Amino acid sequence: MILNIVRFIIVIIGFLASIILFYRFPKIKEKSDDHHTGLKVSIIIPARNEENNIALLLGDLQKQSLSIHEIICVDDASEDNTKAVIQGFGVKLVSVLEKPQDWLGKSWACANGAKMATGDVFLFLDADVRLNEYALDRLIASYIEAQSVVSAQPYHKTQKFYEQFSLFFNLVQIAGNGSALPKPKNIGLFGPIIMISRRDYETIGGHERVKNCVVEDMALAQRLIDKKLDYRVLIGDEDISFRMYGNGFKSLLQGWTKNLATGAAKTPFGIGVLVFFFISSLTSVPLQLIRFSILGNLSWIIVYSVLYITWVVVILQLMKKVGKFKHWVILIYPILLLAFLGVFIVSLVKKIFKLKVIWKGRAIDTEEKQ
């Protein structure tokens, strides 16, 4: 009986942890009436094997309500038609064919793009980001209001069933970064969208100072902290979105495996404890429901049935904040959670034993050399 009470208390703590972890979602500002900011924004897009995504993003950039100083696409030794697609849009193209051994691909591409940039402000965009016509306006408005570096996690739009498995990864990423706490404690930037002044970029040493970091966005944030520079982290909506890992379930597993353990290792203890209880509660409820169903304990069956429904409602509300997922999959959320836990264990093992992960045809060391 005592163990049952302890398990129940852990579940309740998990609910309370979710309230703290997802207290508020800092949003990107609405479009501004002032279109005369005078900022020269250089948009830099690193791209490796992105022939489908890059066409969509460049098409979006052509439709922006604000004029763009320049768009620089960096073809990172792509093995598909990425380069040809970029050339078809008439933007600046930088081709990097040989990556130095001590660099990781994305940082190498971003550094080369920054070298070519002539603007006052750099806007680094991942190729899978999608922007409506006022997106750039809104990002600039947020940047001007913050008077500091601005980064945003795009709204995650999904299409196929396997993409639903990203739900808990998205939630834990935002929770672990401390972005949605009552008092935001941002641990890292969000890599898909980073807006930074040329001056601040040069002050922190650019991507060269994080050249061998698997999760370069968190490393860039640490450089900002070291230099006592502020930054703000925001959450996108349907106007500023992306579709992660649209190339199949394998790409989803590889992508999250690459990111998860390194990010978890950098999470502060207090936030880590909250995330632990959040995940523990989510896991415990269906397990206890099955257990008491087998035992035939009607009282606890009713209790955990109510808790399961409660978690479904909570997850549904959180899901709407971070992306467009299929509502019905929330009813079977333990399956999504099981995938998350499996990938976390694999990524943790790779991190502990310094095993390489595969991403876009490259083997990447999980051990970062400082």
C-alpha positions in Angstrom: 0.0 0.0 0.0 2.8 2.4 0.9 4.5 1.8 -2.5 1.2 2.6 -4.2 1.0 5.9 -2.4 4.6 6.7 -3.3 3.9 6.0 -7.0 0.8 8.2 -6.8 2.7 11.1 -5.2 5.4 10.8 -8.0 2.6 11.1 -10.6 1.2 14.2 -8.9 4.7 15.8 -8.7 5.0 15.1 -12.4 1.8 17.1 -13.1 3.1 20.0 -11.0 6.4 19.8 -12.8 4.6 20.2 -16.2 2.9 23.4 -14.9 6.3 24.9 -14.1 8.1 23.6 -17.2 5.4 24.9 -19.5 4.2 27.9 -17.6 4.4 30.3 -20.6 5.5 30.0 -24.2 7.4 33.2 -25.2 6.0 34.2 -28.6 7.4 36.0 -31.6 6.0 39.5 -31.9 3.2 40.3 -34.3 4.1 42.2 -37.5 5.3 45.8 -37.1 3.8 48.9 -38.7 7.3 50.3 -39.0 8.9 48.9 -42.1 11.8 51.4 -42.0 14.1 49.7 -39.5 17.3 50.4 -41.6 18.7 47.0 -40.7 20.6 45.2 -43.4 19.8 41.6 -42.8 22.0 38.9 -44.3 20.1 35.6 -44.4 22.5 32.6 -44.2 21.2 29.1 -45.0 23.4 26.1 -44.5 22.2 23.3 -46.7 23.3 19.7 -47.1 21.1 17.3 -49.2 18.2 19.7 -48.9 16.9 19.9 -52.5 13.3 19.7 -51.5 13.4 21.9 -48.4 15.6 24.7 -49.8 13.2 25.3 -52.7 10.3 25.8 -50.3 12.3 28.2 -48.1 13.7 30.3 -50.9 10.2 30.5 -52.3 9.0 31.8 -49.0 11.8 34.4 -48.8 10.8 35.7 -52.3 7.3 36.6 -50.8 8.4 38.5 -47.7 6.7 41.8 -47.0 10.2 43.4 -46.3 13.0 43.7 -48.7 16.0 41.5 -47.9 19.5 42.8 -48.1 20.9 39.4 -49.3 20.4 35.7 -49.1 23.4 33.5 -48.9 23.0 29.7 -49.4 25.9 27.5 -48.4 25.9 24.1 -50.2 27.7 21.8 -47.8 29.0 19.2 -50.3 25.5 18.0 -51.1 25.0 14.7 -52.8 21.7 15.6 -54.4 20.5 18.6 -56.5 20.7 21.2 -53.7 23.2 23.3 -55.6 21.2 23.3 -58.8 18.0 24.3 -56.9 19.9 27.2 -55.2 21.2 28.4 -58.5 17.7 28.5 -60.0 16.7 31.1 -57.4 19.5 33.5 -58.3 20.7 34.0 -54.7 24.3 34.1 -53.5 25.8 30.6 -53.5 28.8 29.4 -51.5 30.0 25.9 -52.2 32.1 24.2 -49.6 33.5 20.9 -50.8 36.1 19.8 -48.3 35.4 20.2 -44.6 38.4 20.3 -42.2 38.6 17.4 -39.9 38.2 19.5 -36.8 34.9 21.0 -37.9 31.3 19.7 -37.9 29.4 20.3 -41.1 26.7 22.8 -40.1 29.2 25.1 -38.2 31.6 25.0 -41.2 28.8 26.0 -43.6 27.5 28.8 -41.3 31.1 30.2 -40.9 31.6 30.3 -44.6 28.3 32.0 -45.2 29.1 34.6 -42.5 32.4 35.4 -44.2 30.5 36.3 -47.4 27.8 38.4 -45.6 27.8 42.2 -45.9 24.8 43.0 -43.6 24.6 44.5 -40.2 22.6 41.5 -38.8 22.9 37.8 -39.6 19.9 35.6 -39.7 20.8 31.9 -39.8 18.0 29.7 -41.0 17.8 25.9 -41.3 16.7 24.8 -44.8 13.6 23.1 -43.4 12.1 26.4 -42.0 9.0 27.8 -43.6 8.0 31.4 -43.4 4.8 33.3 -44.2 5.0 36.7 -45.8 5.2 38.6 -42.5 7.7 36.2 -40.8 10.8 38.3 -41.4 8.9 41.4 -40.3 8.0 39.6 -37.0 11.5 38.3 -36.4 13.0 41.8 -36.9 10.4 43.3 -34.6 11.3 40.8 -31.9 15.0 41.5 -32.5 14.5 45.2 -32.2 12.4 44.8 -29.0 14.9 42.5 -27.4 17.9 44.6 -28.4 19.9 41.4 -28.3 20.3 38.1 -30.0 17.0 36.4 -30.8 16.5 32.7 -31.5 13.3 30.8 -32.2 12.1 27.3 -32.2 9.7 27.0 -35.2 6.2 25.5 -34.9 6.6 21.8 -35.9 4.2 20.8 -38.7 3.9 17.1 -39.4 2.3 15.1 -42.2 3.1 11.4 -41.9 2.4 9.1 -39.0 6.1 8.5 -38.1 6.5 12.3 -37.7 4.2 12.2 -34.6 7.1 10.5 -32.7 8.8 13.9 -32.5 6.2 15.3 -30.1 7.9 14.4 -26.8 11.3 15.3 -28.2 9.9 18.8 -29.0 8.4 19.2 -25.5 11.5 18.0 -23.7 13.7 20.2 -25.8 11.7 23.3 -24.8 11.4 22.1 -21.2 15.1 21.3 -20.9 16.1 24.7 -22.3 14.1 26.4 -19.6 12.4 28.6 -22.3 8.9 28.2 -20.9 9.6 28.5 -17.2 7.8 31.3 -15.2 11.2 33.0 -15.2 12.8 31.8 -18.4 16.3 30.3 -17.9 17.5 29.8 -21.5 20.2 27.2 -21.6 20.8 27.4 -25.3 19.7 28.9 -28.6 17.4 27.1 -31.0 19.5 26.3 -34.1 16.8 26.6 -36.8 16.5 30.4 -36.4 19.2 32.6 -34.9 19.3 36.4 -35.5 22.5 38.1 -34.3 24.3 41.3 -35.1 27.6 41.2 -36.9 29.2 42.8 -33.9 28.0 40.2 -31.4 28.8 37.4 -33.8 32.4 38.6 -34.1 32.6 39.2 -30.3 31.8 35.5 -29.6 34.2 34.3 -32.3 31.4 33.1 -34.6 31.0 29.4 -35.5 34.7 28.9 -35.4 34.6 28.8 -31.6 32.0 26.0 -31.7 33.3 24.2 -34.7 33.4 20.8 -33.1 30.2 21.0 -31.0 27.5 18.5 -32.0 24.8 20.8 -30.6 26.2 24.1 -31.8 23.2 26.2 -30.8 23.8 25.4 -27.1 27.5 26.1 -27.5 26.8 29.5 -29.1 24.6 30.4 -26.2 27.4 29.6 -23.8 29.7 31.8 -25.8 27.2 34.6 -25.4 27.0 34.0 -21.7 30.7 34.0 -21.4 30.9 37.4 -23.1 28.0 38.7 -21.0 25.8 39.2 -24.0 22.0 38.8 -23.6 19.8 36.7 -25.8 16.1 35.9 -26.1 14.6 32.5 -27.0 11.1 32.4 -28.6 8.6 29.9 -29.8 7.2 30.0 -33.3 3.6 29.6 -34.6 2.0 28.5 -37.8 3.5 31.5 -39.6 7.1 30.5 -38.6 7.3 26.7 -38.8 9.3 23.8 -40.0 8.9 20.2 -40.9 11.6 18.2 -39.2 12.9 14.9 -40.6 10.5 14.6 -43.6 12.8 12.1 -45.2 11.6 9.1 -43.3 11.6 7.5 -39.8 15.4 6.8 -40.0 16.2 10.4 -40.4 14.0 11.2 -37.4 15.9 8.6 -35.2 19.3 9.8 -36.4 18.5 13.5 -35.9 17.1 13.2 -32.4 19.9 10.7 -31.4 22.4 13.3 -32.5 20.8 16.0 -30.3 19.4 14.4 -27.3 22.2 13.1 -25.0 24.4 16.1 -25.6 21.6 18.5 -24.8 20.6 16.5 -21.7 24.1 16.6 -20.4 24.0 20.5 -20.5 20.6 20.8 -18.7 20.9 22.3 -15.2 20.2 20.0 -12.3 17.0 21.8 -11.2 15.4 21.7 -14.6 16.6 18.1 -15.1 14.8 17.1 -12.0 11.6 18.7 -13.2 11.9 17.0 -16.6 12.6 13.7 -14.8 9.3 13.9 -12.8 7.4 15.0 -15.9 8.6 12.0 -17.9 8.3 9.6 -14.9 4.6 10.7 -14.3 3.8 10.2 -18.0 5.4 6.8 -18.0 4.0 5.7 -14.6 0.3 6.4 -15.3 -0.2 3.8 -18.2 2.0 1.3 -16.5 0.0 1.5 -13.2 -3.2 1.4 -15.1 -2.2 -1.9 -16.7 -0.9 -3.3 -13.4 -4.0 -2.6 -11.5 -6.2 -3.9 -14.3 -4.3 -7.2 -14.1 -4.7 -7.2 -10.3 -8.4 -6.3 -10.6 -8.1 -3.4 -8.1 -11.1 -1.3 -9.2 -10.3 1.7 -7.0 -6.9 2.2 -8.4 -8.1 1.5 -11.9 -10.5 4.4 -11.6 -7.8 6.7 -10.2 -5.3 5.9 -12.9 -8.0 6.1 -15.6 -8.7 9.6 -14.5 -5.0 10.4 -14.4 -4.5 9.0 -17.9 -7.4 11.2 -19.3 -5.9 14.1 -17.5 -2.5 13.6 -19.1 -4.2 13.3 -22.5 -5.8 16.7 -22.0 -2.6 18.3 -20.8 -0.5 16.9 -23.7 -3.2 18.0 -26.1 -2.9 21.6 -24.9 0.9 21.5 -24.9 0.9 19.9 -28.4 -1.0 22.9 -29.8 1.7 25.2 -28.6 4.6 23.5 -30.2 3.3 22.0 -33.4 0.6 20.5 -35.6 0.3 16.9 -34.6 -2.6 14.5 -35.2 -4.9 14.8 -32.2 -5.8 11.1 -32.1 -2.3 9.9 -31.4 -2.5 11.5 -28.0 -4.8 8.7 -27.0 -1.9 6.3 -27.5 0.8 8.7 -26.2 2.7 5.8 -24.3 3.8 4.5 -27.8 5.3 7.9 -28.6 6.8 8.1 -25.2 8.4 4.7 -25.5 10.1 5.8 -28.7 11.4 8.9 -27.0 12.8 6.8 -24.1 14.4 4.3 -26.5 16.2 7.0 -28.5 17.3 8.7 -25.3 18.9 5.5 -24.0 20.6 4.9 -27.4 21.9 8.5 -27.5 23.1 8.3 -23.9 25.0 5.0 -24.6 26.6 6.6 -27.6 27.6 9.6 -25.5 29.0 7.6 -22.6 31.0 5.2 -24.8 32.0 8.0 -27.3 30.4 6.3 -30.2 29.7 8.1 -33.5 26.2 9.0 -34.8 25.3 9.2 -38.4 23.7 12.4 -39.8 23.2 13.2 -43.5 25.8 10.7 -44.6 28.5 11.8 -42.1 29.8 10.1 -39.0 29.8 12.6 -36.1 31.7 12.2 -32.8 29.5 12.6 -29.8 32.5 13.6 -27.7 33.1 17.3 -28.2 36.7 18.5 -28.0 37.1 21.9 -26.5 
